[in-house]
Amino acid sequence: MDRSRASDLEAARDALGLTVSQLWIAYFGLGGNLLPAAISAALSGDLDLRDHDHDLLVQALNDRFSDLDQDHPIAYADELPPTE
């Protein structure tokens, strides 16, 4: 995964005060099928995510931001510049 993608996801998770387990539960509830260890590896930039899985994590994070009456600051895959 592009390191900036991973750092954006991790920064959002941290800002929301979510544990990796809590994020995984939200991701899984949206239809994700990666294991918690894979989510942890993706957040650290050690695992490349398919755009679909990236977008499910973004949706989970943005849903939580919305729950807190904040905008959805994390970009979906199709909103990001292409990676090389």
PDB file of N, CA, C and O in Angstrom:
ATOM      1  N   MET A   1       0.857  -1.175   0.000  1.00  0.00           N
ATOM      2  CA  MET A   1       0.000   0.000   0.000  1.00  0.00           C
ATOM      3  C   MET A   1       0.894   1.224   0.000  1.00  0.00           C
ATOM      4  O   MET A   1       1.950   1.248   0.632  1.00  0.00           O
ATOM      5  N   ASP A   2       0.465   2.200  -0.693  1.00  0.00           N
ATOM      6  CA  ASP A   2       1.142   3.484  -0.662  1.00  0.00           C
ATOM      7  C   ASP A   2       1.230   3.925   0.791  1.00  0.00           C
ATOM      8  O   ASP A   2       0.227   3.938   1.506  1.00  0.00           O
ATOM      9  N   ARG A   3       2.422   4.282   1.221  1.00  0.00           N
ATOM     10  CA  ARG A   3       2.630   4.654   2.638  1.00  0.00           C
ATOM     11  C   ARG A   3       1.741   5.819   3.067  1.00  0.00           C
ATOM     12  O   ARG A   3       1.311   5.866   4.220  1.00  0.00           O
ATOM     13  N   SER A   4       1.457   6.758   2.166  1.00  0.00           N
ATOM     14  CA  SER A   4       0.605   7.877   2.551  1.00  0.00           C
ATOM     15  C   SER A   4      -0.832   7.408   2.775  1.00  0.00           C
ATOM     16  O   SER A   4      -1.521   7.930   3.652  1.00  0.00           O
ATOM     17  N   ARG A   5      -1.289   6.431   1.994  1.00  0.00           N
ATOM     18  CA  ARG A   5      -2.624   5.863   2.228  1.00  0.00           C
ATOM     19  C   ARG A   5      -2.675   5.239   3.618  1.00  0.00           C
ATOM     20  O   ARG A   5      -3.603   5.486   4.388  1.00  0.00           O
ATOM     21  N   ALA A   6      -1.672   4.434   3.926  1.00  0.00           N
ATOM     22  CA  ALA A   6      -1.636   3.758   5.222  1.00  0.00           C
ATOM     23  C   ALA A   6      -1.566   4.761   6.358  1.00  0.00           C
ATOM     24  O   ALA A   6      -2.259   4.612   7.364  1.00  0.00           O
ATOM     25  N   SER A   7      -0.732   5.783   6.204  1.00  0.00           N
ATOM     26  CA  SER A   7      -0.598   6.755   7.288  1.00  0.00           C
ATOM     27  C   SER A   7      -1.879   7.570   7.472  1.00  0.00           C
ATOM     28  O   SER A   7      -2.213   7.943   8.596  1.00  0.00           O
ATOM     29  N   ASP A   8      -2.597   7.849   6.385  1.00  0.00           N
ATOM     30  CA  ASP A   8      -3.881   8.556   6.502  1.00  0.00           C
ATOM     31  C   ASP A   8      -4.896   7.708   7.268  1.00  0.00           C
ATOM     32  O   ASP A   8      -5.605   8.211   8.139  1.00  0.00           O
ATOM     33  N   LEU A   9      -4.958   6.426   6.936  1.00  0.00           N
ATOM     34  CA  LEU A   9      -5.893   5.527   7.638  1.00  0.00           C
ATOM     35  C   LEU A   9      -5.519   5.408   9.113  1.00  0.00           C
ATOM     36  O   LEU A   9      -6.382   5.473   9.989  1.00  0.00           O
ATOM     37  N   GLU A  10      -4.237   5.236   9.376  1.00  0.00           N
ATOM     38  CA  GLU A  10      -3.778   5.088  10.765  1.00  0.00           C
ATOM     39  C   GLU A  10      -3.996   6.366  11.555  1.00  0.00           C
ATOM     40  O   GLU A  10      -4.397   6.314  12.718  1.00  0.00           O
ATOM     41  N   ALA A  11      -3.736   7.514  10.941  1.00  0.00           N
ATOM     42  CA  ALA A  11      -3.946   8.793  11.631  1.00  0.00           C
ATOM     43  C   ALA A  11      -5.424   8.982  11.967  1.00  0.00           C
ATOM     44  O   ALA A  11      -5.757   9.467  13.048  1.00  0.00           O
ATOM     45  N   ALA A  12      -6.297   8.609  11.058  1.00  0.00           N
ATOM     46  CA  ALA A  12      -7.736   8.733  11.306  1.00  0.00           C
ATOM     47  C   ALA A  12      -8.168   7.788  12.420  1.00  0.00           C
ATOM     48  O   ALA A  12      -8.941   8.172  13.298  1.00  0.00           O
ATOM     49  N   ARG A  13      -7.672   6.552  12.389  1.00  0.00           N
ATOM     50  CA  ARG A  13      -8.008   5.586  13.441  1.00  0.00           C
ATOM     51  C   ARG A  13      -7.577   6.121  14.793  1.00  0.00           C
ATOM     52  O   ARG A  13      -8.328   6.065  15.766  1.00  0.00           O
ATOM     53  N   ASP A  14      -6.366   6.638  14.842  1.00  0.00           N
ATOM     54  CA  ASP A  14      -5.834   7.176  16.092  1.00  0.00           C
ATOM     55  C   ASP A  14      -6.636   8.397  16.552  1.00  0.00           C
ATOM     56  O   ASP A  14      -6.961   8.515  17.733  1.00  0.00           O
ATOM     57  N   ALA A  15      -6.954   9.298  15.630  1.00  0.00           N
ATOM     58  CA  ALA A  15      -7.714  10.502  15.982  1.00  0.00           C
ATOM     59  C   ALA A  15      -9.091  10.157  16.535  1.00  0.00           C
ATOM     60  O   ALA A  15      -9.618  10.863  17.395  1.00  0.00           O
ATOM     61  N   LEU A  16      -9.663   9.082  16.043  1.00  0.00           N
ATOM     62  CA  LEU A  16     -10.975   8.653  16.515  1.00  0.00           C
ATOM     63  C   LEU A  16     -10.902   7.858  17.814  1.00  0.00           C
ATOM     64  O   LEU A  16     -11.923   7.604  18.453  1.00  0.00           O
ATOM     65  N   GLY A  17      -9.693   7.469  18.200  1.00  0.00           N
ATOM     66  CA  GLY A  17      -9.535   6.680  19.420  1.00  0.00           C
ATOM     67  C   GLY A  17     -10.008   5.253  19.276  1.00  0.00           C
ATOM     68  O   GLY A  17     -10.357   4.604  20.262  1.00  0.00           O
ATOM     69  N   LEU A  18     -10.022   4.757  18.039  1.00  0.00           N
ATOM     70  CA  LEU A  18     -10.442   3.373  17.800  1.00  0.00           C
ATOM     71  C   LEU A  18      -9.255   2.428  17.924  1.00  0.00           C
ATOM     72  O   LEU A  18      -8.144   2.749  17.502  1.00  0.00           O
ATOM     73  N   THR A  19      -9.498   1.283  18.496  1.00  0.00           N
ATOM     74  CA  THR A  19      -8.478   0.237  18.454  1.00  0.00           C
ATOM     75  C   THR A  19      -8.556  -0.424  17.084  1.00  0.00           C
ATOM     76  O   THR A  19      -9.537  -0.260  16.358  1.00  0.00           O
ATOM     77  N   VAL A  20      -7.519  -1.168  16.741  1.00  0.00           N
ATOM     78  CA  VAL A  20      -7.549  -1.912  15.480  1.00  0.00           C
ATOM     79  C   VAL A  20      -8.722  -2.887  15.506  1.00  0.00           C
ATOM     80  O   VAL A  20      -9.383  -3.083  14.487  1.00  0.00           O
ATOM     81  N   SER A  21      -8.985  -3.494  16.645  1.00  0.00           N
ATOM     82  CA  SER A  21     -10.107  -4.436  16.758  1.00  0.00           C
ATOM     83  C   SER A  21     -11.442  -3.745  16.505  1.00  0.00           C
ATOM     84  O   SER A  21     -12.305  -4.295  15.821  1.00  0.00           O
ATOM     85  N   GLN A  22     -11.614  -2.556  17.047  1.00  0.00           N
ATOM     86  CA  GLN A  22     -12.864  -1.823  16.822  1.00  0.00           C
ATOM     87  C   GLN A  22     -13.019  -1.443  15.359  1.00  0.00           C
ATOM     88  O   GLN A  22     -14.116  -1.530  14.807  1.00  0.00           O
ATOM     89  N   LEU A  23     -11.930  -1.021  14.728  1.00  0.00           N
ATOM     90  CA  LEU A  23     -11.984  -0.700  13.307  1.00  0.00           C
ATOM     91  C   LEU A  23     -12.288  -1.956  12.499  1.00  0.00           C
ATOM     92  O   LEU A  23     -13.083  -1.913  11.560  1.00  0.00           O
ATOM     93  N   TRP A  24     -11.664  -3.068  12.857  1.00  0.00           N
ATOM     94  CA  TRP A  24     -11.911  -4.308  12.137  1.00  0.00           C
ATOM     95  C   TRP A  24     -13.385  -4.708  12.244  1.00  0.00           C
ATOM     96  O   TRP A  24     -13.976  -5.133  11.251  1.00  0.00           O
ATOM     97  N   ILE A  25     -13.979  -4.581  13.415  1.00  0.00           N
ATOM     98  CA  ILE A  25     -15.395  -4.932  13.587  1.00  0.00           C
ATOM     99  C   ILE A  25     -16.261  -4.074  12.662  1.00  0.00           C
ATOM    100  O   ILE A  25     -17.173  -4.587  12.012  1.00  0.00           O
ATOM    101  N   ALA A  26     -15.981  -2.786  12.602  1.00  0.00           N
ATOM    102  CA  ALA A  26     -16.749  -1.903  11.715  1.00  0.00           C
ATOM    103  C   ALA A  26     -16.524  -2.282  10.249  1.00  0.00           C
ATOM    104  O   ALA A  26     -17.471  -2.315   9.464  1.00  0.00           O
ATOM    105  N   TYR A  27     -15.288  -2.563   9.885  1.00  0.00           N
ATOM    106  CA  TYR A  27     -14.932  -2.991   8.525  1.00  0.00           C
ATOM    107  C   TYR A  27     -15.644  -4.304   8.185  1.00  0.00           C
ATOM    108  O   TYR A  27     -16.231  -4.437   7.111  1.00  0.00           O
ATOM    109  N   PHE A  28     -15.590  -5.252   9.089  1.00  0.00           N
ATOM    110  CA  PHE A  28     -16.225  -6.557   8.880  1.00  0.00           C
ATOM    111  C   PHE A  28     -17.736  -6.386   8.721  1.00  0.00           C
ATOM    112  O   PHE A  28     -18.355  -7.048   7.888  1.00  0.00           O
ATOM    113  N   GLY A  29     -18.322  -5.502   9.516  1.00  0.00           N
ATOM    114  CA  GLY A  29     -19.748  -5.237   9.429  1.00  0.00           C
ATOM    115  C   GLY A  29     -20.172  -4.651   8.092  1.00  0.00           C
ATOM    116  O   GLY A  29     -21.330  -4.771   7.692  1.00  0.00           O
ATOM    117  N   LEU A  30     -19.237  -4.021   7.407  1.00  0.00           N
ATOM    118  CA  LEU A  30     -19.521  -3.466   6.078  1.00  0.00           C
ATOM    119  C   LEU A  30     -19.272  -4.483   4.963  1.00  0.00           C
ATOM    120  O   LEU A  30     -19.453  -4.177   3.784  1.00  0.00           O
ATOM    121  N   GLY A  31     -18.857  -5.693   5.342  1.00  0.00           N
ATOM    122  CA  GLY A  31     -18.644  -6.744   4.343  1.00  0.00           C
ATOM    123  C   GLY A  31     -17.198  -7.102   4.090  1.00  0.00           C
ATOM    124  O   GLY A  31     -16.912  -7.912   3.208  1.00  0.00           O
ATOM    125  N   GLY A  32     -16.278  -6.523   4.840  1.00  0.00           N
ATOM    126  CA  GLY A  32     -14.860  -6.853   4.668  1.00  0.00           C
ATOM    127  C   GLY A  32     -14.565  -8.257   5.152  1.00  0.00           C
ATOM    128  O   GLY A  32     -15.226  -8.762   6.059  1.00  0.00           O
ATOM    129  N   ASN A  33     -13.577  -8.880   4.549  1.00  0.00           N
ATOM    130  CA  ASN A  33     -13.274 -10.261   4.942  1.00  0.00           C
ATOM    131  C   ASN A  33     -11.810 -10.496   5.317  1.00  0.00           C
ATOM    132  O   ASN A  33     -11.384 -11.642   5.466  1.00  0.00           O
ATOM    133  N   LEU A  34     -11.038  -9.416   5.471  1.00  0.00           N
ATOM    134  CA  LEU A  34      -9.660  -9.586   5.929  1.00  0.00           C
ATOM    135  C   LEU A  34      -9.640  -9.821   7.437  1.00  0.00           C
ATOM    136  O   LEU A  34     -10.524  -9.364   8.162  1.00  0.00           O
ATOM    137  N   LEU A  35      -8.637 -10.528   7.887  1.00  0.00           N
ATOM    138  CA  LEU A  35      -8.465 -10.775   9.319  1.00  0.00           C
ATOM    139  C   LEU A  35      -7.900  -9.539  10.012  1.00  0.00           C
ATOM    140  O   LEU A  35      -7.290  -8.691   9.361  1.00  0.00           O
ATOM    141  N   PRO A  36      -8.095  -9.429  11.319  1.00  0.00           N
ATOM    142  CA  PRO A  36      -7.561  -8.272  12.048  1.00  0.00           C
ATOM    143  C   PRO A  36      -6.059  -8.057  11.846  1.00  0.00           C
ATOM    144  O   PRO A  36      -5.603  -6.916  11.775  1.00  0.00           O
ATOM    145  N   ALA A  37      -5.297  -9.134  11.756  1.00  0.00           N
ATOM    146  CA  ALA A  37      -3.847  -8.994  11.549  1.00  0.00           C
ATOM    147  C   ALA A  37      -3.546  -8.324  10.212  1.00  0.00           C
ATOM    148  O   ALA A  37      -2.585  -7.562  10.103  1.00  0.00           O
ATOM    149  N   ALA A  38      -4.354  -8.601   9.204  1.00  0.00           N
ATOM    150  CA  ALA A  38      -4.158  -7.968   7.897  1.00  0.00           C
ATOM    151  C   ALA A  38      -4.488  -6.478   7.972  1.00  0.00           C
ATOM    152  O   ALA A  38      -3.814  -5.661   7.345  1.00  0.00           O
ATOM    153  N   ILE A  39      -5.509  -6.129   8.725  1.00  0.00           N
ATOM    154  CA  ILE A  39      -5.854  -4.713   8.893  1.00  0.00           C
ATOM    155  C   ILE A  39      -4.710  -3.996   9.601  1.00  0.00           C
ATOM    156  O   ILE A  39      -4.321  -2.896   9.207  1.00  0.00           O
ATOM    157  N   SER A  40      -4.180  -4.610  10.631  1.00  0.00           N
ATOM    158  CA  SER A  40      -3.051  -4.028  11.349  1.00  0.00           C
ATOM    159  C   SER A  40      -1.853  -3.835  10.420  1.00  0.00           C
ATOM    160  O   SER A  40      -1.199  -2.793  10.456  1.00  0.00           O
ATOM    161  N   ALA A  41      -1.568  -4.833   9.591  1.00  0.00           N
ATOM    162  CA  ALA A  41      -0.458  -4.732   8.640  1.00  0.00           C
ATOM    163  C   ALA A  41      -0.713  -3.636   7.610  1.00  0.00           C
ATOM    164  O   ALA A  41       0.214  -2.930   7.216  1.00  0.00           O
ATOM    165  N   ALA A  42      -1.949  -3.491   7.175  1.00  0.00           N
ATOM    166  CA  ALA A  42      -2.282  -2.436   6.208  1.00  0.00           C
ATOM    167  C   ALA A  42      -2.112  -1.060   6.832  1.00  0.00           C
ATOM    168  O   ALA A  42      -1.621  -0.138   6.181  1.00  0.00           O
ATOM    169  N   LEU A  43      -2.512  -0.916   8.083  1.00  0.00           N
ATOM    170  CA  LEU A  43      -2.386   0.380   8.761  1.00  0.00           C
ATOM    171  C   LEU A  43      -0.932   0.780   8.960  1.00  0.00           C
ATOM    172  O   LEU A  43      -0.612   1.968   9.014  1.00  0.00           O
ATOM    173  N   SER A  44      -0.062  -0.196   9.066  1.00  0.00           N
ATOM    174  CA  SER A  44       1.361   0.101   9.226  1.00  0.00           C
ATOM    175  C   SER A  44       2.070   0.228   7.881  1.00  0.00           C
ATOM    176  O   SER A  44       3.261   0.535   7.833  1.00  0.00           O
ATOM    177  N   GLY A  45       1.342  -0.009   6.785  1.00  0.00           N
ATOM    178  CA  GLY A  45       1.929   0.102   5.455  1.00  0.00           C
ATOM    179  C   GLY A  45       2.630  -1.141   4.977  1.00  0.00           C
ATOM    180  O   GLY A  45       3.300  -1.116   3.945  1.00  0.00           O
ATOM    181  N   ASP A  46       2.488  -2.249   5.717  1.00  0.00           N
ATOM    182  CA  ASP A  46       3.161  -3.488   5.356  1.00  0.00           C
ATOM    183  C   ASP A  46       2.334  -4.401   4.464  1.00  0.00           C
ATOM    184  O   ASP A  46       2.819  -5.447   4.035  1.00  0.00           O
ATOM    185  N   LEU A  47       1.104  -4.026   4.180  1.00  0.00           N
ATOM    186  CA  LEU A  47       0.231  -4.841   3.332  1.00  0.00           C
ATOM    187  C   LEU A  47      -0.497  -3.928   2.358  1.00  0.00           C
ATOM    188  O   LEU A  47      -1.098  -2.929   2.754  1.00  0.00           O
ATOM    189  N   ASP A  48      -0.436  -4.280   1.096  1.00  0.00           N
ATOM    190  CA  ASP A  48      -1.188  -3.539   0.082  1.00  0.00           C
ATOM    191  C   ASP A  48      -2.632  -4.020   0.100  1.00  0.00           C
ATOM    192  O   ASP A  48      -2.907  -5.219   0.040  1.00  0.00           O
ATOM    193  N   LEU A  49      -3.543  -3.064   0.184  1.00  0.00           N
ATOM    194  CA  LEU A  49      -4.966  -3.384   0.155  1.00  0.00           C
ATOM    195  C   LEU A  49      -5.511  -3.187  -1.246  1.00  0.00           C
ATOM    196  O   LEU A  49      -5.083  -2.294  -1.978  1.00  0.00           O
ATOM    197  N   ARG A  50      -6.457  -4.032  -1.605  1.00  0.00           N
ATOM    198  CA  ARG A  50      -7.223  -3.764  -2.823  1.00  0.00           C
ATOM    199  C   ARG A  50      -8.035  -2.503  -2.549  1.00  0.00           C
ATOM    200  O   ARG A  50      -8.332  -2.182  -1.398  1.00  0.00           O
ATOM    201  N   ASP A  51      -8.387  -1.806  -3.599  1.00  0.00           N
ATOM    202  CA  ASP A  51      -9.171  -0.583  -3.438  1.00  0.00           C
ATOM    203  C   ASP A  51     -10.465  -0.850  -2.676  1.00  0.00           C
ATOM    204  O   ASP A  51     -10.896  -0.024  -1.871  1.00  0.00           O
ATOM    205  N   HIS A  52     -11.081  -1.997  -2.928  1.00  0.00           N
ATOM    206  CA  HIS A  52     -12.335  -2.341  -2.247  1.00  0.00           C
ATOM    207  C   HIS A  52     -12.140  -2.377  -0.731  1.00  0.00           C
ATOM    208  O   HIS A  52     -12.939  -1.805   0.012  1.00  0.00           O
ATOM    209  N   ASP A  53     -11.087  -3.043  -0.273  1.00  0.00           N
ATOM    210  CA  ASP A  53     -10.834  -3.126   1.168  1.00  0.00           C
ATOM    211  C   ASP A  53     -10.439  -1.768   1.738  1.00  0.00           C
ATOM    212  O   ASP A  53     -10.836  -1.416   2.849  1.00  0.00           O
ATOM    213  N   HIS A  54      -9.660  -1.010   0.978  1.00  0.00           N
ATOM    214  CA  HIS A  54      -9.322   0.355   1.398  1.00  0.00           C
ATOM    215  C   HIS A  54     -10.601   1.152   1.605  1.00  0.00           C
ATOM    216  O   HIS A  54     -10.766   1.831   2.618  1.00  0.00           O
ATOM    217  N   ASP A  55     -11.504   1.061   0.636  1.00  0.00           N
ATOM    218  CA  ASP A  55     -12.743   1.831   0.717  1.00  0.00           C
ATOM    219  C   ASP A  55     -13.639   1.385   1.870  1.00  0.00           C
ATOM    220  O   ASP A  55     -14.342   2.210   2.452  1.00  0.00           O
ATOM    221  N   LEU A  56     -13.627   0.111   2.205  1.00  0.00           N
ATOM    222  CA  LEU A  56     -14.405  -0.347   3.365  1.00  0.00           C
ATOM    223  C   LEU A  56     -13.829   0.221   4.660  1.00  0.00           C
ATOM    224  O   LEU A  56     -14.583   0.616   5.550  1.00  0.00           O
ATOM    225  N   LEU A  57     -12.517   0.265   4.772  1.00  0.00           N
ATOM    226  CA  LEU A  57     -11.900   0.880   5.950  1.00  0.00           C
ATOM    227  C   LEU A  57     -12.220   2.367   5.997  1.00  0.00           C
ATOM    228  O   LEU A  57     -12.535   2.904   7.060  1.00  0.00           O
ATOM    229  N   VAL A  58     -12.141   3.029   4.859  1.00  0.00           N
ATOM    230  CA  VAL A  58     -12.477   4.452   4.794  1.00  0.00           C
ATOM    231  C   VAL A  58     -13.932   4.666   5.206  1.00  0.00           C
ATOM    232  O   VAL A  58     -14.237   5.587   5.964  1.00  0.00           O
ATOM    233  N   GLN A  59     -14.825   3.817   4.708  1.00  0.00           N
ATOM    234  CA  GLN A  59     -16.241   3.951   5.063  1.00  0.00           C
ATOM    235  C   GLN A  59     -16.438   3.794   6.566  1.00  0.00           C
ATOM    236  O   GLN A  59     -17.185   4.554   7.182  1.00  0.00           O
ATOM    237  N   ALA A  60     -15.771   2.811   7.150  1.00  0.00           N
ATOM    238  CA  ALA A  60     -15.880   2.598   8.600  1.00  0.00           C
ATOM    239  C   ALA A  60     -15.384   3.818   9.371  1.00  0.00           C
ATOM    240  O   ALA A  60     -16.016   4.243  10.338  1.00  0.00           O
ATOM    241  N   LEU A  61     -14.262   4.378   8.946  1.00  0.00           N
ATOM    242  CA  LEU A  61     -13.720   5.558   9.609  1.00  0.00           C
ATOM    243  C   LEU A  61     -14.612   6.774   9.397  1.00  0.00           C
ATOM    244  O   LEU A  61     -14.913   7.500  10.345  1.00  0.00           O
ATOM    245  N   ASN A  62     -15.031   6.994   8.166  1.00  0.00           N
ATOM    246  CA  ASN A  62     -15.873   8.148   7.880  1.00  0.00           C
ATOM    247  C   ASN A  62     -17.229   8.054   8.568  1.00  0.00           C
ATOM    248  O   ASN A  62     -17.792   9.072   8.971  1.00  0.00           O
ATOM    249  N   ASP A  63     -17.760   6.830   8.708  1.00  0.00           N
ATOM    250  CA  ASP A  63     -19.004   6.654   9.460  1.00  0.00           C
ATOM    251  C   ASP A  63     -18.825   7.120  10.901  1.00  0.00           C
ATOM    252  O   ASP A  63     -19.701   7.779  11.464  1.00  0.00           O
ATOM    253  N   ARG A  64     -17.694   6.776  11.486  1.00  0.00           N
ATOM    254  CA  ARG A  64     -17.424   7.182  12.868  1.00  0.00           C
ATOM    255  C   ARG A  64     -17.252   8.696  12.968  1.00  0.00           C
ATOM    256  O   ARG A  64     -17.747   9.319  13.907  1.00  0.00           O
ATOM    257  N   PHE A  65     -16.549   9.288  11.999  1.00  0.00           N
ATOM    258  CA  PHE A  65     -16.449  10.750  11.978  1.00  0.00           C
ATOM    259  C   PHE A  65     -17.847  11.373  11.898  1.00  0.00           C
ATOM    260  O   PHE A  65     -18.134  12.351  12.589  1.00  0.00           O
ATOM    261  N   SER A  66     -18.708  10.809  11.061  1.00  0.00           N
ATOM    262  CA  SER A  66     -20.078  11.329  10.934  1.00  0.00           C
ATOM    263  C   SER A  66     -20.845  11.177  12.239  1.00  0.00           C
ATOM    264  O   SER A  66     -21.605  12.067  12.623  1.00  0.00           O
ATOM    265  N   ASP A  67     -20.649  10.052  12.921  1.00  0.00           N
ATOM    266  CA  ASP A  67     -21.295   9.844  14.223  1.00  0.00           C
ATOM    267  C   ASP A  67     -20.919  10.951  15.206  1.00  0.00           C
ATOM    268  O   ASP A  67     -21.694  11.296  16.097  1.00  0.00           O
ATOM    269  N   LEU A  68     -19.728  11.496  15.030  1.00  0.00           N
ATOM    270  CA  LEU A  68     -19.231  12.557  15.907  1.00  0.00           C
ATOM    271  C   LEU A  68     -19.512  13.943  15.332  1.00  0.00           C
ATOM    272  O   LEU A  68     -18.923  14.933  15.767  1.00  0.00           O
ATOM    273  N   ASP A  69     -20.414  14.009  14.353  1.00  0.00           N
ATOM    274  CA  ASP A  69     -20.789  15.263  13.683  1.00  0.00           C
ATOM    275  C   ASP A  69     -19.607  15.956  13.022  1.00  0.00           C
ATOM    276  O   ASP A  69     -19.503  17.183  13.022  1.00  0.00           O
ATOM    277  N   GLN A  70     -18.724  15.149  12.463  1.00  0.00           N
ATOM    278  CA  GLN A  70     -17.598  15.683  11.705  1.00  0.00           C
ATOM    279  C   GLN A  70     -17.759  15.265  10.247  1.00  0.00           C
ATOM    280  O   GLN A  70     -18.498  14.335   9.928  1.00  0.00           O
ATOM    281  N   ASP A  71     -17.062  15.961   9.384  1.00  0.00           N
ATOM    282  CA  ASP A  71     -17.090  15.632   7.969  1.00  0.00           C
ATOM    283  C   ASP A  71     -16.431  14.265   7.756  1.00  0.00           C
ATOM    284  O   ASP A  71     -15.899  13.677   8.697  1.00  0.00           O
ATOM    285  N   HIS A  72     -16.469  13.774   6.544  1.00  0.00           N
ATOM    286  CA  HIS A  72     -15.787  12.521   6.218  1.00  0.00           C
ATOM    287  C   HIS A  72     -14.467  12.863   5.532  1.00  0.00           C
ATOM    288  O   HIS A  72     -14.407  12.986   4.308  1.00  0.00           O
ATOM    289  N   PRO A  73     -13.422  13.015   6.325  1.00  0.00           N
ATOM    290  CA  PRO A  73     -12.167  13.550   5.798  1.00  0.00           C
ATOM    291  C   PRO A  73     -11.283  12.555   5.053  1.00  0.00           C
ATOM    292  O   PRO A  73     -10.313  12.963   4.415  1.00  0.00           O
ATOM    293  N   ILE A  74     -11.588  11.283   5.117  1.00  0.00           N
ATOM    294  CA  ILE A  74     -10.704  10.293   4.498  1.00  0.00           C
ATOM    295  C   ILE A  74     -11.182  10.022   3.075  1.00  0.00           C
ATOM    296  O   ILE A  74     -12.364   9.770   2.845  1.00  0.00           O
ATOM    297  N   ALA A  75     -10.259  10.075   2.129  1.00  0.00           N
ATOM    298  CA  ALA A  75     -10.590   9.907   0.715  1.00  0.00           C
ATOM    299  C   ALA A  75     -10.724   8.432   0.330  1.00  0.00           C
ATOM    300  O   ALA A  75      -9.976   7.571   0.792  1.00  0.00           O
ATOM    301  N   TYR A  76     -11.696   8.184  -0.523  1.00  0.00           N
ATOM    302  CA  TYR A  76     -11.874   6.853  -1.106  1.00  0.00           C
ATOM    303  C   TYR A  76     -10.845   6.660  -2.212  1.00  0.00           C
ATOM    304  O   TYR A  76     -10.252   7.623  -2.698  1.00  0.00           O
ATOM    305  N   ALA A  77     -10.638   5.400  -2.607  1.00  0.00           N
ATOM    306  CA  ALA A  77      -9.595   5.070  -3.570  1.00  0.00           C
ATOM    307  C   ALA A  77      -9.706   5.859  -4.868  1.00  0.00           C
ATOM    308  O   ALA A  77      -8.695   6.290  -5.423  1.00  0.00           O
ATOM    309  N   ASP A  78     -10.926   6.049  -5.354  1.00  0.00           N
ATOM    310  CA  ASP A  78     -11.085   6.754  -6.630  1.00  0.00           C
ATOM    311  C   ASP A  78     -10.883   8.264  -6.504  1.00  0.00           C
ATOM    312  O   ASP A  78     -10.870   8.975  -7.509  1.00  0.00           O
ATOM    313  N   GLU A  79     -10.727   8.751  -5.282  1.00  0.00           N
ATOM    314  CA  GLU A  79     -10.464  10.170  -5.047  1.00  0.00           C
ATOM    315  C   GLU A  79      -8.985  10.465  -4.838  1.00  0.00           C
ATOM    316  O   GLU A  79      -8.583  11.624  -4.737  1.00  0.00           O
ATOM    317  N   LEU A  80      -8.183   9.413  -4.775  1.00  0.00           N
ATOM    318  CA  LEU A  80      -6.748   9.556  -4.528  1.00  0.00           C
ATOM    319  C   LEU A  80      -5.976   9.640  -5.822  1.00  0.00           C
ATOM    320  O   LEU A  80      -6.408   9.097  -6.839  1.00  0.00           O
ATOM    321  N   PRO A  81      -4.824  10.320  -5.800  1.00  0.00           N
ATOM    322  CA  PRO A  81      -3.993  10.313  -7.008  1.00  0.00           C
ATOM    323  C   PRO A  81      -3.489   8.890  -7.278  1.00  0.00           C
ATOM    324  O   PRO A  81      -3.298   8.110  -6.344  1.00  0.00           O
ATOM    325  N   PRO A  82      -3.279   8.559  -8.534  1.00  0.00           N
ATOM    326  CA  PRO A  82      -2.797   7.214  -8.865  1.00  0.00           C
ATOM    327  C   PRO A  82      -1.439   6.930  -8.221  1.00  0.00           C
ATOM    328  O   PRO A  82      -0.597   7.819  -8.091  1.00  0.00           O
ATOM    329  N   THR A  83      -1.248   5.676  -7.824  1.00  0.00           N
ATOM    330  CA  THR A  83       0.055   5.268  -7.284  1.00  0.00           C
ATOM    331  C   THR A  83       0.837   4.600  -8.387  1.00  0.00           C
ATOM    332  O   THR A  83       0.271   4.048  -9.330  1.00  0.00           O
ATOM    333  N   GLU A  84       2.134   4.657  -8.253  1.00  0.00           N
ATOM    334  CA  GLU A  84       3.002   4.062  -9.283  1.00  0.00           C
ATOM    335  C   GLU A  84       3.319   2.642  -8.962  1.00  0.00           C
ATOM    336  O   GLU A  84       4.035   1.983  -9.716  1.00  0.00           O
TER     337      GLU A  84
END
